[in-house]
């Protein structure tokens, strides 16, 4: 899949689509924060772990979606990592200043580097044992407590 290739006419005619890992506690908190700020519904939020049919419609596997934040922008192009965050921030009035600052100061590259390393670490810990593919990650399993011996 070419991330720069427009995928669907529906996506290009509508608001950006944000794909996020709803089974990741950190991701859930961050996305919940952004969603509270998105009062005008400028972005369409998709929990990739619950809406796998949507992923399939975009030609994305769950594993690929879990590897890093993905946003399908209004032009129908995939933005990943820091570029995905920039799309989100540009659409949220409270964060537009941050998107501008990152762009003006030339911080995309160093922030992208840092995010790629964080995302790789998160993916290894979240999906490293094929838990994303099978849906058996501990974040989705019932909590059981073992008695100490």
N, C-alpha and C positions, 0 to 999 in steps of 0.2 A: 504494500500500500504506500502510495506517495502521499506524505502528510500535507503537501502543498496543493494537491489536486482537489478541486471542488467535488463533493460527493453527491449531494442531492439538491434538486431545485427547491424542495421544501425548506431545507436548512438555510439556503442562501436568501430566501424571501422572508425569513422570520428572525426572531431574536437569537442570539448566540446560545448554544447548548453546552452546559457544563457537565462533564462526566466526572463523578467523584466516587470514592470508596466509602460507602455508607457503613461498612463493617469496621472501619478503622476509627477508634475513639478520637484521635487527634484530628483526623479529616472531618469527622462529623461535627466536632466543635467549631472548627474554622468555617466550614460551609454554613452551619447554623448562624454564625455571626454575619456572614455575607448575606444570607437569605433575609435576616431581619432588616438589613439595610436596603434590600432590594424591594422597597415598598411599591415601586412602579412596575414591578415584574419585567424588568429589562432583560433578564436572563432566564433561561429554562434550565432547571436543575434536574439532573438524572442520576439517581443512585445506581451505579453500574452493577452493584452486587444484587440488586433486586429487579433491575430492568434489563436482563440479558437479551431479551428480544430486541430492544432498542439498539443495543450494541451490535447485534447481528445485522440489523437493518443498515447500520453504518459500516459494516464490514470489519468491525473490530472484535477481537477476542477479549474475553475477560482478563486474561493474563496481560495483554497489551494495555488495556485500560488501567489495570492496577499498577503498571510500571511507573506511571507519572500522570500528573493532572492533564486532562485533555479538554479543550474547548473547541467546538466547531463554531467559527466566527460567522458573522452575518454575510460574509462573502462566500461561505461554504468551504473554507479552508481550515484544516486542523492546525491549532496552535497547541504546543505542548510545553510543559515546564513553566519557566518564568514568562514566556510569551503568553501562555494561558492565563497566568495571573494578571498580566497587563490588560488582557481583554476584560477580565472580571473587574479590575480596578477602574478602567475607563468607563464602564457602565454603572458604577456606583459613585454618586456624587461625593460621598465622604472620602473616597479613595482616589479620585481623579488626580489630585495633587501628587500622590505617590507615584502614579503611573507616569506623570510628566517629569517628576524628579528623577526617576530611574532612567528614563529615556534621555533627558537633557544632560545628566551627569555621566552618561555612558556606562551605567551600572548593569545593563542587561547581561553582558558577558560574565563578570564576576559573580553576579547573583545566579545566573544560569549554571555556572560551574558548581557553586555551592548547592543549589537545588538538585542537580543531577546526582551529586554524591549522597545527599540526604535521601532522595527518592530511591536510589539503588540500595541503600541501607534499609530503608523502610520495606522495600519489596522483598529483600532477602528475609527479613524477619516476619513479614506478613504473608508472603507467598512462596517462600523458599522451599517448602516441602509439597508443592502442588496443592496447597490448601485452597488457593483461589480457584483452581480448576475443579476441585471436588466439592467445594463448599463446606469443608470440614474444619475450617480454621477455628481455633479456640474462641475467637471473638463471637462466633455464631453458635457455639456449643453451650449446652446448659452448664451452669457452674456447679461443680461438685467439690466437696471439701473432704480431703482424706484426714483421718485421725492421726495425730502424731503418735509414734510408738515409744 
